[in-house]
């Protein structure tokens, strides 16, 4: 990027470090930011810094929040008898969009991955065990991602929790609504068959 001035090159470089942002998108974003009025650019920079400084992880569930415990944990209308375990805070947002789950969450902040040197002690699993021991939980829903690491994490948690007598379930995986069978891979088809239900 020799044809850009150093401050612009630096901005493009920082933007390209964001997930899902390639070089061209980073350039477009950088030029857009430079076209903003000073007040708009300062508001953008300020909002990033404020979010970075004020956001924390809930000491109960591990979700991102600006107060501890988070609003979901404090909500008296949510059942404390069901906990849905997810890998990341963005997964909580995805599940909340369906407006059907009325239990609580637990965010692991990752998944078990021996290839990357991530074991059970490297994710937020100890706090989950404490919650289960202290609470009156009847069901644990494992909503980790349907990949090798997510499946390994779900199996590990299921084996760890089952002796306690708490019901452990796994979200179903399979063919997406509107999808075609001919384009589905073998693992997706297998999961769809395993997760079939009676009509």
N, C-alpha and C positions, 0 to 999 in steps of 0.2 A: 504494500500500500504506500509506495514511495510518492505517489501523486497526491496524497492527502497531507495536510498540515499535521504536525505531531498531536495536537489536542484532539483532532478528529479521528486520527488513527487509534489513539488510546480509547476514545469513546466507542468506536466500532469494535475494538478488541474486547472491551468489557461487556458490551451487549452480546457479542457472539459466544460468550461463556454461559449465557442463559440457556436452559434446556429447550430444545426445539428451535433454536435461533441459529441459522446458518449465516455465512458471510454476507450474502445479498440482503437478507432480512435485517441483519445488523446495520448494514449501510443505510437501508431505507429508514429504519428507526432513528439512526443518528442524524440523518438529514432532517427528519421530521422534528426531532427535539431541537435542532438548531433553528428551525423555522418558527418555533414557539415564541410568544412574547416572553419577556424576562420574568414576569409574574407567574406565568404558566409553568415555565421551566423550574422556577424556584419552588412552586407548589408540588411539582412532581418529585423533585429531589427531597423536599421536606417530608412528603408522605412516605417515601422509602425509608428515610432515617427514623421517622416516628414509629412506623410499623416494626422496623428492626429492633428499636429500643424498647417498645412497649409490649411486644408479643412474647409470650412464654408458653411453656407446656404445663397443662393442668396436672397438678400433683396426684389427682385421682385417676383420670383416664388417659392422660398423655396427649390430649388434643391441644391444638394451638388455641390460645385464649389471651385476652388482655386483662383478665382477673382470675384469681385462683381461689376455689375451684371454678371451673367453667360453667357457663349457663346451662349446658346440657346436663351436667352432673347435679346442679342445684334445682333443676326443673322438677317440681313435686308431681307433675302429671306423668312423668316417665317411670316405667316399671324398673325397679332395682333387681327384679328376679331374672331378667334376661340381659346378658351382655353380648354384644357383637364385637368380635375381635377383627381389627383391620390392620393393614401394614402402615399406612400413612394418613396424616390429617386430611389430605384431599379425598381419601376414600370415605371419610365421614360425610363430607360435603356431598359426594355422589349418592350415598345412601339416604341422606336427608332429603334429597330432591324428590324421591318417590313418595315421601310423606306417609309411609305406611309403618315404618319401624318405630315403636314407642318405648323401646328399652334403652339401655345405656351402651356406651361404647368403651372399647379399650384399644389404644393405638400402640402398636409394637415398635414403630419407627424402624422398620426393616423386616427382613426375613432371614431365616437360617440359611447360610450358604457356605458350606465347607470349602468350596473352590475359592471363595474370596476371604476365607478365614473368619467368617462371621458365625459364631456359635450362639447357643441359647442365652449365655450371659451377656452377649453384646446387644440384645434387643430388650425391650421393656416387658420382659416376661416375669421377673421377680415381683413387680408391683401387681401384676394380674393374679398371681398365686396368693398374695396378701389379701387382695380384694375378695377372692373366693373364700378364703379362710375366715375373714371377718364378716362377710355379708351373708345374705339369705338367697343366694343365686340358685335358680332351678335349671337354667339352660344357658349354655355357652354356644353362640353361633360363630363358627369360624369362617370369616369372609376374606381370607388371604387370596392373593392373586392366583389364577389358574395356570401357574408355570411351575417349573421344577422346584424352585425355592419356596414358593407359596404352598405347594403340596407338602413338601418336607416339613415346613413349619406347622401346618395344620395337623399332620400326622404326629409330630412330636408333642404338640399341645394336647391332642386327643389322648395319647398314651399317658401323659402326665396327669391329666385331670380325671379320666374315667374311674380310677379307684375311689375317688371322693363321692361317687354316686350322682354327681351333677350330669345332667343330660348334655351330651356334646353333639352338635349337628354341624353340617357343612353346607354352604350355599350351593345350589345346583349350578351346573355348567352345561353348556350345550349350544345348539344352533340359535343364533340371534333371531329375533322376530324380524321377518322380512328377508331372511337369508335363504339361500338355495343350498340344498343338500350336495349338489355336485361340486360346489366350491369349498365345502367344509373338509378340513383335514381329518385324519383317522382318529386322533386323540379327542377332537371336538365331538365327532360322531359317537365315539365310545362313551364319553361323559354324558351325551344326550340320551343314549340308550340306558345307561346306569341310572340317570335321574328321571326316567319316565314315570308318569303318574296315571292312575286310573281315571277315566272320564265318566 
